[in-house]
Amino acid sequence: MTHTAPGTAVTDAARLAPALSEGATTAAVLQGYQQSMIGVFGTPKRVFVRGEGVHVWDAEGRKHLDLLSGLAVTALGHAHPFVLSAITSQLSTLGHVSNFFATPAQVALAERLVAMAGGGPDLPAKVFFANSGTEANEAALKITRRTGRTKVVAAEGAFHGRTMGALSLTAKASYREPFEPLPGDVVFVPYGDAAALAAAVDETVAAVVLEPIQGENGVVTPPADYLTEARRITREHGALLWLDEVQTGMGRTGSWLASQAGEHPVTADLVTVAKGLGNGFPVGACIATGTAADLLGAGEHGTTFGGNPVAAIAGLAVISVIERDGLLANATARGEQLRSAVEALGSPLVAGVTGRGLLRGIRLHQPVAPAVADAALEAGYIVNAPRPDVLRVAPPLIITADQLQTFLDALPGLLETAVGGAA
């Protein structure tokens, strides 16, 4: 048996995917993309071939500052050496055995997540591992059905995933309507409105599902006591409180879970995480606490790849680096740097900054966010526009003050370019 030396990894990748080799052009790759990929994502705006830290390089050799982290995924940036070493070591030892068997890494990661969700001697908690956020939410939805109730209350503007169950909880009509009928008995209420939530919840409700901050809806932050009110309302009626922390969790907002930060921390019955947990390696988890931890029994749910030892070691490595390098504090500090700098611009186009930590929305008075994002990409900065009047900024948690400042210095010109183009 032969083993490939680490130094040959790039060469091997180029051999397997020739477009990675030097001289590849964006046009050539995109032609292959159009011919071979189902077109659900439209036409990509760049072809990226390499990443390191907070930067990525495209097929033409242009360097970009990644301020989106692959949609809040690469919390530790690209090609992080500790994560890479952990994954490589685990894969060379044991890669997959199925969930008929246990592995040490799987159990160790479950224990860390249980502790994050508030589990302990006084509150039992258990984990189901999946491969993505939508799969974690599918598991949570199945748990709600085991309460003996079927009704779920979700929020307007919510995004919980694209699989059929998660999609039934996602509010955006253009996502839902092509695939109806969806699993039913879902009621939507205005996000952040505790009175509307209270009016919708009664003894027929199995669960209330909420995002602590709505990411795909434009980084919408609810009132400070909204989640505590949701906790009170669900307890009063015997319903589960399910918090979708797929985008907000794993340090993204300056704490392990956004729901446990600030003056109004909340312990939920169900918490779903993914995205930043694996730093790009697919891993998600549904964490159930209290009586919810025992609602699913043997044979009632499953997964082939979820919780495999490589995914688990990736999650453990990410948690370790966040702790070791003080990245929760860095997320808070850099988020405040961004907020204060954008607000200090005094731009007539900027309406304000929302979010927490390094999940931020720059709200605009005009629907020019897509044009700003395009101008930023041309200038070497990756952001996106979840809404026509909102820019989302979610850089790796490792970003430094100087790296972030380069974008903040460029932002006034990007805004002027977008407004000029729209005029």
Secondary structure, 3 states (H helix, E strand, C coil): CCCCCHHHHHHHHHHHCHHHCCCCCHHHHHHHHHHHCCCCCCCCCCCEEEEEECEEEECCCCEEEECCHHHHCCCCCECCHHHHHHHHHHHHHCCCCCCCCCCHHHHHHHHHHHHHCCCECCECEEEEEECCHHHHHHHHHHHHHCCCCCEEEEECCCCCCCCHHHHHCCCCHHHHHHHCCCCCCEEEECCCCHHHHHHHCCCCEEEEEECCCECCCCCECCCCCHHHHHHHHHHHHCCEEEEECCCCCCCCCCCCCHHHCCCCCCCCCEEEECHHHCCCCCCEEEEEEHHHHHCCCCCCCCCCCCCCHHHHHHHHHHHHHHHHCCHHHHHHHHHHHHHHHHHHCCCCCEEEEEEECCEEEEEECCCCHHHHHHHHHHHCEECEEEECCEEEECCCCCCCHHHHHHHHHHHHHHHHHHHHHHC
